[in-house]
Amino acid sequence: MAHFAELGIDNIVNRVIVVHNNEILDGDGVEQEHLGVAFCNNLFGGTWVQTSYNGNLRARFAGVGYTYNSSLDAFITPKPYDSWVLNNETTEWEAPVARPDDGQEYEWDEENTQWVVRPSE
């Protein structure tokens, strides 16, 4: 089975659907994304991009609310905090300050743009 993400305004993922392999295999039995895209377009219209559960295609599996970045050819998770920036090489959001590596558990404090020790429960 293959998975395809429907892109909406600003390339934000609206939904992800499953497409049977019969719809994406060419005459030689080779998977072809364009066949899946055409199948989705014929059923629903819109803009579709293939995604993969194992993350070997477009950085990660697409989820509703993710953004497809065509220049990176990757699905990007929603930005967790306004101050964080996208690392174009890893396609991950990064805090403007590195998380301390001292064995303690931290959480991000957006108001003060710093890591704070997570309170023990």
N, C-alpha and C positions, 0 to 999 in steps of 0.2 A: 504494500500500500504506500502511496505517496501522499504528501500533505502540501496544501497550497494555501497561502495567506492572501486574503483580499485586502487591498490597500485603499484607504479613503483619502480624505483631505490631508495634505501635508505628509503623505505616505504612511499614515498611521494605520496599523492593522485593525480591521473591523471584525474579522473572523478568520478561523482556520478550518479548512475542511479536508476530509480524506477522499482521495481519488483512487479508484481501483487501478492496479498495474496494467490491466488490459487497455486502459485509456492513454497510457503514456509510453507504451512500447512501440517502436517502429517495426517495420517488416522483418528486421534482423533480430528482433527481441531485445533491442537496446533502449534503455530509458531515455526519453527526450522531453525536456522541460516544456518546450514549445507546444507539444501535443497536449500536455496537461493544462497549460494556460489556455489553449484553444478550447478544450473541453469545458473549463470553468467559464470562459467567456460565452460559449454557446448556451450554457445553462442559466447563468446569472448576469452576464455582462460585467463591466467593471475591469479593474486592474488586478492581476494575480501574479504572485511570485512563489516559486517552490521553496519549501522549508524542510528541515529534517530533524527528527527526534534525537538523533545521535550527535547533532551539532557539527557534522562534517560539511555542512552547506550553509553559508551565510552566517557563520560565527555561532549561532545558537538557534534553537527552535523558536519560531515566532509565537508570540502570545498577543492576545487582544490588548491594545494600548501600546504595544511596541511600535517603533518607527523603523521603516526600511530606509537605510542610507544607501542610495545607489552608488555614490562615489566610493564607498567602502565595501559595497556589495555585502552588507551585513544588517541583521536585525539588531536594533539597539533597544535595551530595556528603558523604561521610563526613567527620567532623571530623578534621582532620589532626593537631592537638595539643590537649591538654586546656586550655591557656591561651588558645586562640584563641576569638573570639566571632563569631557570625553577624551580618552586616550585613543587616538586613531589607529595605533598599532594593535592594541589589545581589544578594542571596541568595548571597553569597560569604563564606567564612570569612576573618577578618582577624586578624593577629597583634596582641597588645596594644601593640606598639611598631612604629612605621613602619619599613619597610626603608630603609636608607640609599640615597641616590640619588647616588652618587659614581663610578659607572662600574665599580665592582668587583662581583664575583659573591659573593653571600651565601647562607648556609643558616641555617635556624632552629635554635637551641640551646634546646631545651625546658627542660632542667635549670636553665639560668640565665635563661630567658625573654628572650633577646636574639638579634640577628642577628650572625653571625660570618662573617668572610671565608672563602670556600670555599678550601680548600687547592688549590694548583695540582698538576696531575697529572704 
